[in-house]
């Protein structure tokens, strides 16, 4: 027990640098290491990269990773487009939409993937709400972190597949951390939320789980991923291949060792250790795959978020075999 606590304490101390926004690694880069500037919003799907950095996996591969905590996926995309960040992590919708509009973003590795056996997001309603079906949400106010995001599209798909008409829903933007309170105060009828905030909302007693709305998209698909520009990927093929390999190895490891990353999750996401320990965890993807991206592209086209569907291979850097 003492050894485990010591390990957790060391991990917690090691991630304290994230509170300042950027990891200390960037300030002490060895001259023979290639610095990769990464940015991500503070979610569980960053754990494989954080763990790889803490364990020295990137440095052993000749990479010095500097990870900055960003406020949103759109901020990350702007930073990558402006070349102030080399590799970013964002939700699949924002980057697919940007690519459809002509921005040269390409996926290089998955972050989180949807696992119906352990859904890391869903629709919640107030504990005493009578809402049970998609039809019950007709004409109601539903919260989403950002209008037109994956949660919006997943909600629309679930409602339309369960007797409702998503065109009748009024979507409003409410941060995931504030949705339980909004339900409790009656300001919204339902909310689309992800972990670890989903676990906190359910534990608060103010909300109950209505539906795993991501299942309306596909049984398995990529929720978020790591991306860069086509030019950066072409100019740094070896570095990208090493990044892909390290993500694959460390995603496999962190998926099977959630307890070990509890301090990392708490520090990175800004929740307490207790909340991080209780939170249902995301499933991290290992290798980028067109089959995990295409269902989202097709759904975005169906609901008019992008003008037309396209082949997912257009915006992928294939990992080495």
C-alpha positions in Angstrom: 0.0 0.0 0.0 2.8 2.4 0.9 4.5 1.8 -2.5 1.3 2.5 -4.3 0.6 5.7 -2.4 4.2 6.8 -3.0 3.8 6.2 -6.7 0.5 8.2 -6.8 2.1 11.1 -4.8 5.0 11.2 -7.3 2.6 11.3 -10.2 0.6 14.0 -8.6 3.7 16.1 -8.0 4.9 15.5 -11.5 1.8 16.9 -13.1 1.8 20.0 -11.0 3.5 21.8 -13.8 0.3 21.5 -15.9 -1.4 24.0 -13.6 0.7 26.7 -15.1 -0.5 25.8 -18.6 2.6 24.2 -20.1 4.8 21.3 -18.9 8.2 22.0 -17.6 9.7 19.7 -20.1 9.8 22.4 -22.8 12.0 24.6 -20.7 14.8 21.9 -20.3 14.8 20.3 -23.8 18.1 18.6 -24.7 19.6 19.9 -27.9 19.3 16.6 -29.6 15.5 16.3 -29.0 12.9 17.6 -31.3 10.4 19.8 -29.4 6.8 19.0 -30.2 4.4 21.7 -28.9 1.0 20.1 -28.0 -2.2 21.6 -26.8 -5.4 20.0 -25.4 -8.4 20.8 -23.4 -8.4 19.3 -19.9 -10.2 16.0 -20.4 -9.5 12.3 -19.6 -8.6 11.5 -23.2 -5.2 13.2 -22.8 -4.0 10.6 -20.3 -2.0 8.4 -22.7 0.1 11.4 -23.8 0.5 12.7 -20.2 1.5 9.3 -19.0 4.0 8.9 -21.9 5.5 12.2 -21.0 5.8 11.4 -17.3 7.3 8.0 -18.0 9.9 9.4 -20.5 8.6 7.5 -23.5 8.7 10.6 -25.7 12.3 11.5 -24.7 13.5 8.0 -25.4 12.0 8.4 -28.9 13.9 11.7 -29.5 10.9 13.9 -28.7 10.6 16.6 -26.1 6.8 17.1 -25.7 5.5 20.4 -24.2 1.8 20.1 -23.5 -0.3 23.2 -23.0 -3.8 23.2 -21.4 -6.2 25.0 -23.7 -9.7 26.4 -23.0 -11.4 24.7 -25.9 -10.9 22.7 -29.1 -11.5 25.8 -31.2 -8.6 27.5 -29.5 -6.4 24.5 -30.1 -7.4 24.4 -33.8 -6.6 28.1 -34.2 -3.2 27.6 -32.5 -2.3 24.6 -34.9 -3.5 26.6 -37.9 -1.4 29.6 -36.8 1.7 27.3 -36.2 2.1 28.3 -32.5 1.2 24.7 -31.7 2.4 21.7 -33.7 -0.1 19.0 -32.7 -3.5 19.6 -31.1 -6.2 17.5 -29.6 -9.8 18.3 -30.3 -13.2 16.7 -30.8 -13.8 15.0 -34.1 -16.6 17.4 -35.2 -14.6 20.7 -35.1 -11.7 19.2 -37.1 -13.8 17.4 -39.6 -15.8 20.6 -40.1 -12.6 22.7 -40.5 -11.3 20.2 -43.1 -14.5 20.3 -45.0 -14.1 24.1 -45.2 -10.6 23.8 -46.7 -8.3 24.0 -43.7 -5.4 21.4 -44.1 -5.9 19.5 -40.9 -5.1 15.8 -40.7 -5.7 13.2 -38.0 -2.6 11.4 -36.8 -3.8 9.5 -33.7 -7.0 8.9 -31.8 -7.6 10.3 -28.3 -10.9 8.8 -27.1 -13.2 6.3 -28.9 -16.7 5.5 -28.1 -17.2 2.2 -26.3 -20.9 1.3 -25.8 -19.9 -1.0 -22.9 -18.5 1.9 -21.0 -20.2 5.1 -22.5 -18.3 8.2 -21.6 -21.0 10.6 -22.5 -24.8 10.8 -22.6 -28.0 12.7 -22.1 -28.9 13.5 -18.5 -32.2 14.9 -17.1 -33.2 16.0 -13.7 -33.7 13.1 -11.2 -37.5 13.7 -11.0 -37.9 14.4 -14.7 -40.7 12.6 -16.6 -38.7 12.5 -19.8 -38.0 9.0 -21.0 -38.0 9.0 -24.9 -36.9 11.2 -27.8 -40.5 12.3 -28.3 -40.5 13.7 -24.7 -37.8 16.2 -25.8 -39.9 17.7 -28.6 -40.1 21.5 -27.9 -37.8 21.3 -24.9 -34.6 23.2 -24.1 -31.5 20.9 -24.3 -28.0 22.0 -23.2 -24.8 21.2 -25.1 -21.3 22.5 -24.5 -21.2 24.2 -27.9 -23.9 24.6 -30.6 -23.3 22.2 -33.5 -20.8 20.1 -31.6 -20.7 16.3 -31.3 -23.2 16.3 -28.4 -25.6 18.4 -30.4 -25.4 16.0 -33.4 -25.6 12.9 -31.1 -28.7 14.3 -29.4 -30.4 15.0 -32.7 -29.7 11.5 -34.0 -30.9 9.9 -30.7 -34.1 11.9 -30.6 -34.9 11.2 -34.3 -34.2 7.5 -33.7 -36.4 7.4 -30.6 -39.7 8.9 -31.7 -38.9 12.5 -31.6 -38.2 15.4 -34.0 -34.9 17.0 -33.3 -35.8 20.1 -35.4 -38.2 21.0 -32.5 -35.5 21.1 -29.9 -34.1 24.4 -28.7 -30.3 23.9 -28.1 -28.5 26.2 -25.7 -24.8 26.4 -24.7 -24.1 25.4 -21.1 -20.7 24.3 -19.9 -20.6 20.6 -18.9 -19.7 21.5 -15.3 -22.8 23.6 -15.0 -25.4 21.3 -16.5 -26.4 19.5 -13.3 -27.2 22.8 -11.7 -29.1 24.0 -14.7 -31.2 20.8 -14.6 -31.8 21.3 -10.9 -33.0 24.9 -11.4 -35.3 23.9 -14.3 -33.5 26.0 -16.9 -33.0 23.1 -19.2 -34.9 19.8 -19.8 -31.8 17.8 -20.6 -28.1 18.1 -21.2 -25.4 16.4 -23.2 -22.4 15.8 -21.1 -19.1 13.8 -21.0 -16.9 12.3 -18.3 -15.6 13.1 -15.8 -18.4 15.7 -15.4 -21.0 13.0 -16.2 -19.9 11.0 -13.2 -20.0 14.1 -11.0 -23.5 15.1 -12.2 -24.9 11.6 -11.5 -23.2 11.4 -8.1 -24.6 14.8 -7.1 -28.1 13.3 -7.0 -29.4 16.2 -9.2 -29.4 14.2 -12.5 -30.2 10.8 -13.9 -28.9 9.1 -17.0 -31.4 9.3 -19.9 -29.5 7.7 -22.8 -26.1 6.8 -24.2 -26.7 9.2 -27.1 -23.4 8.4 -28.9 -24.8 5.0 -29.8 -27.0 6.8 -32.2 -23.9 7.6 -34.3 -22.3 4.2 -34.4 -21.3 1.3 -32.2 -17.7 2.5 -32.3 -16.2 5.7 -33.6 -13.6 8.3 -32.7 -14.7 11.0 -30.3 -11.6 13.0 -30.2 -8.1 12.8 -31.7 -4.7 14.3 -32.2 -4.2 16.4 -35.4 -1.8 18.6 -37.2 -1.5 20.3 -40.5 -0.7 18.3 -43.7 2.5 20.4 -44.1 3.8 19.7 -40.6 3.1 15.9 -41.0 4.9 15.8 -44.3 7.9 17.7 -42.9 8.2 15.5 -39.8 7.3 12.0 -40.9 9.5 10.3 -38.4 8.3 12.3 -35.5 4.7 11.7 -36.4 5.3 8.0 -36.7 7.0 8.0 -33.3 4.1 9.9 -31.8 1.6 7.5 -33.3 3.5 4.5 -31.9 3.8 6.0 -28.4 0.1 6.9 -28.4 -0.8 3.3 -29.4 1.4 1.8 -26.6 0.4 4.2 -23.9 -3.3 4.1 -24.7 -3.2 0.3 -24.4 -1.5 0.7 -21.0 -3.7 3.5 -19.5 -6.9 1.8 -20.6 -5.9 -1.1 -18.4 -4.4 1.0 -15.5 -7.0 3.6 -14.6 -6.1 3.7 -10.9 -2.6 4.7 -11.7 -3.7 7.8 -13.6 -6.2 9.1 -11.1 -3.8 11.8 -9.8 -3.0 12.8 -13.4 -6.7 13.1 -14.2 -7.4 15.2 -11.1 -4.6 17.6 -11.8 -5.2 17.9 -15.5 -9.0 18.3 -15.4 -9.2 20.4 -12.2 -11.4 18.0 -10.2 -10.7 16.5 -6.8 -8.8 13.2 -6.3 -12.0 11.7 -4.9 -14.0 12.8 -8.0 -11.3 11.5 -10.3 -11.3 8.1 -8.6 -15.1 7.8 -8.9 -15.4 9.0 -12.4 -16.1 6.6 -15.2 -13.1 6.7 -17.5 -12.9 7.2 -21.2 -11.7 4.5 -23.6 -8.5 5.7 -25.4 -8.0 4.8 -29.0 -4.8 3.1 -30.2 -4.5 3.5 -34.0 -6.1 6.0 -36.3 -8.7 4.3 -38.6 -11.0 5.6 -41.3 -13.8 3.3 -40.1 -13.8 5.2 -36.8 -14.1 8.6 -38.5 -16.5 8.0 -41.5 -19.7 7.6 -39.4 -19.3 11.1 -38.0 -18.5 12.7 -41.4 -21.7 11.1 -42.8 -23.8 12.3 -39.9 -22.5 15.8 -40.1 -23.5 15.9 -43.8 -26.9 14.5 -43.0 -27.6 17.3 -40.5 -26.2 20.0 -42.7 -23.1 20.8 -40.6 -20.9 20.2 -43.6 -21.9 20.6 -47.2 -21.3 17.0 -48.2 -19.7 13.8 -47.0 -16.1 12.9 -48.0 -13.8 9.9 -47.7 -12.1 9.9 -44.2 -8.8 8.8 -45.8 -8.5 12.4 -47.1 -7.7 13.7 -43.7 -5.6 10.9 -42.2 -1.9 10.2 -41.8 -1.7 6.4 -41.9 0.3 4.9 -39.0 3.3 2.7 -39.8 2.6 -1.0 -39.9 
